[in-house]
Amino acid sequence: MNRIERICTVYQSSFLFSEMAVTDQKYLFK
């Protein structure tokens, strides 16, 4: 895996994680 692919993978996983966190907050603070 080259460097750019690794950066994209990290970016995607952090984006998914932040999206999950936002969803959790919506349910928690509803």
N, C-alpha and C positions, 0 to 999 in steps of 0.2 A: 504493500500500500504506500503510495507516495504522500508527500506532505500535504498537498492540497486536499486529497481525498480524506486524510485524517482530520484536517480542520473542518471540512464539511460535515463529517460524521459527528464530531464534537459539537458543532453548531446545531445540527439537527437534534441531537439528544438533549442538549440544554434547552432548545426551543420547546420540545415535547414536554420536558420536565416543568418548565415555567407555565406551559399551557395547563398541565395537570394541576399545578399549584393554584392557578387562577380558578379552575373549576372547583377545586376543593374549597376555596374561600367562598365562592358563590353559594355552595351548599351549606357551609358552616354558618355564614352570616346572613342567611336568608331570613 
